[in-house]
Amino acid sequence: MTNTTSGHDSTSRPGPGGLGTVLVSGGASGLGAAVVRAVHDNGGRALVLDKAAPPHEIADLVTDFAPVDLADTRAAEQAVTDLAERHGGLTGVVTAAGIDRCGTLAEVPATEWETVVAVNLLGTAAVVRAALPHLTRSHGRVVTVASTLGVRAVSDATAYCAAKFGVVGFTRALAAETAGQVGVTLLIPGGMRTHFFDDRPEQYRPATLDKLNPPGHVADAVVFALRQPAGCELRELVICHEEEPSWP
């Protein structure tokens, strides 16, 4: 990772076949880390926001990293601004950060419930808000990461569903608001083979990981969205394993 300062916006413009400079929230693990790898493999530069530093196998693919708790939205906005200014702007943003807390509304402590909404929804909005001036200048693209539980509600997931339904509405409104200025894609992934489920009680874990997509497959779809030609918009994309239990 580097911390070089750029005084111009040339790094924000993708080279031939490249992706330019893409900021990834939650880029230290899970889908975010897979997006970092895909961006790197496709000639782009990945800037990462995350609470934890990327592990060594991902750190080598990251151009720059800023530690931040996305529940602190003002800090998240400042981190985006600092990274973008340090590297001459942005051509893409992928909001892959996400957390969950399973249980009934009565069981989940209020502070934990609200943190799920803060990270997944308010953190997404904060990252995009701070990135918009840079994306408008580069005519860049945003890919927000919702979930199949952003269009289908289930029991014991009120916080996660509230947040991801919010991401769906936020993204659709953002696409209308920025049409012709910034590309906007809503990504709706099913479950993935990541550590996302590791700390859940047994009853909230997938019965098998075999019916979940590897995160790399989903990251390839993110890159596909980011690489659409000028004037072409991939507005919404559902991607899941062929036997995904949460879809349709």
C-alpha positions in Angstrom: 0.0 0.0 0.0 1.1 3.5 -0.7 0.3 6.9 0.7 1.5 9.1 -2.2 -0.1 12.5 -2.7 -1.3 13.5 -6.2 -2.0 17.1 -7.1 -4.0 16.3 -10.3 -6.8 14.1 -11.5 -5.0 11.9 -14.0 -5.0 8.9 -11.7 -8.8 8.9 -11.7 -9.1 8.3 -15.4 -8.9 4.6 -16.4 -6.2 3.6 -18.9 -6.9 1.4 -21.8 -8.9 -1.6 -20.5 -8.5 -0.4 -16.9 -10.9 0.6 -14.2 -9.1 3.7 -12.9 -9.3 4.4 -9.1 -12.0 2.5 -7.3 -12.8 3.0 -3.6 -14.1 -0.1 -1.8 -15.8 0.1 1.6 -15.4 -3.1 3.5 -12.5 -4.0 1.3 -10.5 -6.0 3.9 -12.6 -9.1 3.8 -15.4 -11.0 2.2 -16.9 -9.6 -1.0 -15.0 -6.3 -0.5 -11.7 -8.2 -0.6 -12.8 -10.1 -3.7 -13.7 -6.8 -5.4 -10.2 -5.4 -4.5 -8.6 -8.5 -6.2 -10.9 -8.2 -9.2 -10.2 -4.4 -9.6 -6.4 -5.1 -9.4 -6.6 -8.0 -11.9 -8.4 -5.7 -14.3 -5.9 -2.9 -14.2 -7.5 -0.7 -11.6 -6.3 0.8 -8.4 -8.2 -0.1 -5.2 -8.6 2.3 -2.2 -10.0 0.6 0.8 -12.1 1.8 3.8 -12.5 -0.7 6.6 -12.4 -1.0 10.4 -9.6 -3.5 10.1 -6.5 -3.5 7.9 -6.5 -5.8 4.9 -4.7 -9.1 5.5 -1.3 -9.5 3.8 -2.7 -11.4 0.8 -5.0 -8.4 0.0 -2.8 -5.6 1.3 -0.4 -6.1 -1.6 -3.3 -5.4 -4.0 -4.4 -2.3 -2.3 -3.1 1.1 -3.4 -4.1 2.8 -0.1 -6.1 2.1 3.0 -7.9 4.2 5.6 -9.1 2.7 8.9 -12.6 3.9 9.8 -15.7 2.7 11.5 -18.5 3.2 8.9 -21.0 3.6 11.7 -19.3 7.0 12.3 -20.6 8.6 9.2 -18.7 11.9 9.5 -15.5 10.0 9.9 -16.4 7.8 6.9 -17.0 10.9 4.8 -13.7 12.4 5.8 -11.9 9.2 5.0 -13.4 9.1 1.5 -12.4 12.7 0.9 -8.8 12.2 2.1 -8.3 9.1 0.0 -9.8 10.7 -3.1 -7.8 13.8 -2.8 -4.6 11.9 -2.1 -5.0 9.9 -5.3 -6.4 12.5 -7.7 -10.1 11.5 -7.6 -12.2 8.4 -8.2 -13.7 6.6 -11.1 -15.7 4.1 -9.1 -17.1 3.3 -5.6 -18.2 -0.1 -4.3 -20.0 -0.1 -1.0 -19.3 -3.6 0.1 -19.2 -3.1 3.9 -21.9 -4.9 5.8 -22.7 -6.4 9.2 -25.6 -8.3 10.7 -27.1 -9.1 14.1 -29.7 -11.9 14.0 -32.5 -12.3 16.5 -36.0 -11.0 17.1 -36.6 -7.3 17.5 -37.1 -7.9 21.3 -33.9 -9.9 21.6 -31.4 -7.7 19.8 -30.1 -4.9 22.0 -31.1 -1.5 20.6 -27.5 -0.3 20.2 -26.6 -3.4 18.2 -29.7 -3.1 16.1 -29.0 0.5 15.3 -25.3 -0.2 14.5 -26.4 -2.7 11.8 -28.5 0.1 10.2 -25.7 2.7 10.7 -23.1 0.6 9.0 -25.2 -0.9 6.2 -27.4 2.0 5.2 -26.0 5.3 6.7 -22.4 4.2 6.1 -23.3 3.5 2.4 -24.9 6.9 2.0 -22.0 8.7 3.7 -19.4 7.0 1.5 -21.4 7.9 -1.7 -22.1 11.4 -0.5 -18.4 12.2 0.0 -17.5 10.5 -3.3 -20.1 12.2 -5.5 -18.1 15.4 -6.3 -15.2 13.2 -7.5 -17.4 10.8 -9.4 -19.2 13.7 -11.1 -15.9 15.1 -12.4 -14.8 11.7 -13.8 -18.3 10.6 -14.9 -17.6 7.6 -12.7 -19.8 4.8 -11.3 -21.2 3.6 -8.0 -22.1 0.0 -7.2 -24.1 -0.3 -4.0 -24.3 -3.7 -2.4 -27.8 -4.6 -1.0 -28.9 -8.2 -0.5 -31.7 -10.6 -1.5 -33.0 -9.6 2.0 -33.3 -6.1 0.7 -36.2 -7.3 -1.5 -37.5 -10.2 0.6 -38.1 -10.0 4.3 -37.5 -12.8 6.8 -38.0 -13.3 10.5 -35.3 -12.4 13.0 -33.6 -10.0 10.6 -35.4 -6.7 11.2 -32.2 -4.7 11.4 -30.6 -6.2 8.3 -33.8 -6.1 6.2 -34.4 -2.5 7.3 -30.9 -1.5 6.3 -30.8 -3.4 3.0 -34.3 -2.4 2.0 -33.0 1.1 2.6 -30.0 0.6 0.4 -32.4 -0.5 -2.4 -34.5 2.6 -2.1 -31.5 4.9 -1.7 -29.8 3.5 -4.8 -32.9 3.8 -6.9 -33.4 7.4 -5.9 -29.7 8.1 -6.4 -29.9 6.7 -10.0 -32.7 9.1 -10.7 -30.9 12.0 -9.1 -27.6 11.5 -10.9 -28.8 10.3 -14.3 -26.4 11.5 -17.0 -23.8 12.5 -14.4 -22.8 9.3 -12.5 -23.5 5.7 -13.3 -25.4 3.8 -10.5 -25.8 0.1 -10.2 -27.7 -1.7 -7.5 -26.2 -5.1 -6.7 -28.4 -7.6 -5.0 -26.3 -10.7 -4.1 -27.5 -13.8 -2.4 -25.4 -15.4 0.3 -21.7 -15.9 -0.3 -19.0 -18.3 1.0 -17.4 -15.8 3.3 -16.8 -15.4 7.1 -20.0 -13.3 7.3 -21.8 -16.2 9.0 -19.1 -17.3 11.4 -20.2 -15.6 14.5 -23.9 -16.4 14.2 -25.8 -18.8 16.4 -26.1 -22.2 14.7 -29.8 -21.7 13.8 -28.9 -18.6 11.7 -26.1 -20.2 9.7 -26.6 -21.6 6.2 -27.3 -25.4 6.2 -24.6 -25.7 3.6 -22.1 -23.4 1.9 -22.5 -25.4 -1.3 -25.5 -23.4 -2.3 -23.8 -20.0 -1.9 -21.7 -18.3 -4.4 -17.9 -17.8 -4.0 -17.4 -14.0 -3.5 -15.1 -13.9 -6.6 -18.1 -14.7 -8.8 -19.9 -11.7 -7.4 -16.9 -9.5 -7.7 -16.7 -10.3 -11.4 -20.2 -9.0 -11.7 -19.1 -5.8 -9.9 -16.3 -5.3 -12.4 -18.7 -5.9 -15.3 -20.9 -3.1 -14.0 -18.0 -0.8 -13.5 -16.8 -1.4 -17.1 -20.0 -0.6 -18.9 -19.4 1.8 -21.8 -20.3 5.5 -21.5 -24.1 6.0 -21.8 -24.9 2.4 -20.9 -26.3 1.7 -17.4 -26.6 -1.7 -15.6 -29.2 -0.4 -13.2 -29.9 -3.5 -11.1 -28.2 -6.9 -10.9 -29.3 -9.9 -8.9 -26.6 -12.6 -8.6 -26.8 -15.7 -6.6 -26.1 -19.4 -6.6 -28.5 -21.4 -8.8 -30.0 -23.0 -5.7 -29.9 -19.9 -3.5 -32.4 -20.4 -0.7 -33.3 -16.7 -0.3 -34.2 -16.1 -3.9 -36.8 -15.8 -5.3 
